[in-house]
Amino acid sequence: MERLMGNQKTLPLPARTETSSIECEKKRALLGKAALLFSKELTEELILLWDSILASCSAEECAYAMEQWMRNGKFFPRPANIVEVVEVYRDGNRYRPVPQYPNQGKGYGEADVLILSKLHQKRREHLQGPLSDSDLSALVDELDVVTGRIWDNFPG
């Protein structure tokens, strides 16, 4: 059986979808990095075993877990060590809302402030006076529509 050190050689992947194949390659790269760091030799059997154990974890979860382990661990991890760190990651993200649109949670940038300034100026000219809090809130809603940050099912 061929022995591998670190991430020196890529093993053939089983038939999968393009996405799962990319995810699997990312996980293997992380495993190879850890093997290199901790001077662990990986056999094809071990890599396939890791693949099957980490199949229920996303590449993002595995990246978090492996990076935490490589930063804090003192030896090459066992699969259970990584699965435990993935669970911690999942617990920490359990209540984080899922973005409803691409820009959600990214805040406003300079271009948004310029657009808002123009909207504010137009609204003041139309009302011929200062804007109320509800007018200002409506401006931000209008900015969200203009920039594609629409909240379809936003409560309230």
C-alpha positions in Angstrom: 0.0 0.0 0.0 1.3 3.4 -0.9 2.3 5.7 2.0 1.8 9.4 1.8 3.5 12.2 3.8 1.6 15.4 4.2 -0.2 16.5 1.0 2.4 15.4 -1.5 0.1 13.3 -3.7 -3.6 13.5 -4.4 -5.5 10.3 -4.3 -8.2 9.5 -6.8 -11.6 10.5 -5.6 -14.7 8.3 -5.7 -17.4 9.3 -8.1 -19.2 12.3 -6.6 -20.9 15.5 -7.6 -18.6 18.4 -8.5 -19.4 20.2 -5.3 -18.8 17.2 -3.0 -15.6 16.5 -4.9 -14.3 20.0 -4.3 -15.4 19.7 -0.6 -13.5 16.4 -0.3 -10.4 17.8 -1.9 -10.5 20.8 0.5 -10.8 18.4 3.5 -7.9 16.3 2.2 -5.7 19.3 1.8 -6.4 20.3 5.4 -5.6 16.7 6.5 -2.4 16.8 4.5 -1.4 20.1 6.1 -2.0 18.6 9.6 -0.1 15.5 8.6 2.8 17.6 7.4 2.8 19.8 10.6 2.7 16.8 13.0 5.0 14.6 10.8 2.3 12.0 10.4 2.4 9.5 7.5 -1.0 8.9 5.9 -1.9 5.7 4.1 -4.6 5.5 1.5 -6.7 3.6 4.0 -6.4 6.3 6.6 -7.4 9.0 4.1 -10.4 7.1 3.0 -11.4 6.5 6.6 -11.1 10.3 7.3 -13.2 11.0 4.2 -16.0 8.8 5.4 -15.9 10.2 9.0 -15.8 13.8 7.8 -18.5 13.3 5.1 -21.2 14.8 7.3 -19.0 17.9 7.9 -18.8 20.9 5.5 -15.4 22.0 4.3 -15.9 25.2 6.2 -16.5 23.3 9.5 -13.5 21.1 8.8 -11.3 24.1 8.0 -12.3 25.7 11.3 -11.7 22.5 13.3 -8.4 21.6 11.6 -7.0 25.1 12.0 -7.9 25.2 15.7 -6.3 21.8 16.1 -3.1 22.8 14.2 -2.9 25.9 16.3 -3.6 24.3 19.7 -3.0 20.6 19.4 0.2 18.8 20.4 -0.2 15.7 18.2 -1.9 14.6 15.0 -5.6 14.5 15.7 -7.9 11.5 15.8 -11.1 11.9 13.9 -13.0 12.2 17.2 -10.9 15.2 18.1 -11.9 17.0 14.9 -15.6 16.0 15.1 -15.7 17.5 18.7 -14.3 20.8 17.4 -16.8 20.8 14.6 -19.6 20.3 17.1 -18.3 23.3 19.1 -18.3 25.3 15.8 -21.8 24.2 15.0 -23.0 25.2 18.6 -21.5 28.6 18.2 -23.2 29.2 14.9 -26.6 27.5 15.7 -28.4 30.8 16.3 -26.8 32.9 13.7 -29.4 33.9 11.1 -29.0 32.5 7.6 -28.5 35.4 5.1 -31.6 36.0 3.0 -29.7 37.9 0.3 -26.0 38.2 -0.8 -25.3 41.6 0.9 -27.0 40.8 4.2 -24.8 41.5 7.2 -22.0 43.1 5.2 -23.0 46.6 6.2 -22.9 49.7 4.0 -20.0 51.0 2.1 -18.9 54.3 0.7 -21.0 53.9 -2.5 -24.1 53.2 -0.3 -23.5 56.4 1.7 -23.3 58.4 -1.5 -26.5 56.9 -2.8 -28.2 57.6 0.6 -27.0 61.2 0.5 -28.6 61.7 -2.9 -31.8 60.1 -1.7 -31.8 62.3 1.4 -31.3 65.4 -0.7 -34.2 64.5 -3.1 -36.5 63.7 -0.1 -35.7 67.1 1.6 -36.4 69.0 -1.6 -39.7 67.2 -1.9 -40.7 67.7 1.7 -39.2 71.2 1.9 -37.9 70.8 5.4 -36.2 68.4 7.9 -36.9 64.7 7.8 -38.6 62.8 10.6 -37.3 59.5 12.0 -39.8 57.6 9.9 -38.7 59.5 6.8 -35.1 58.6 7.6 -36.0 55.0 8.1 -37.9 55.0 4.8 -34.7 56.3 3.1 -32.7 53.4 4.4 -35.4 51.0 3.2 -35.2 52.7 -0.2 -31.5 52.4 -0.2 -31.8 48.6 0.4 -34.2 48.3 -2.5 -31.9 50.4 -4.8 -28.8 48.3 -3.8 -30.5 44.9 -3.8 -30.7 44.4 0.0 -34.4 43.6 0.1 -35.7 41.7 3.1 -38.7 39.7 1.8 -39.9 38.2 5.0 -38.5 40.7 7.6 -40.7 40.7 10.7 -41.9 44.2 11.6 
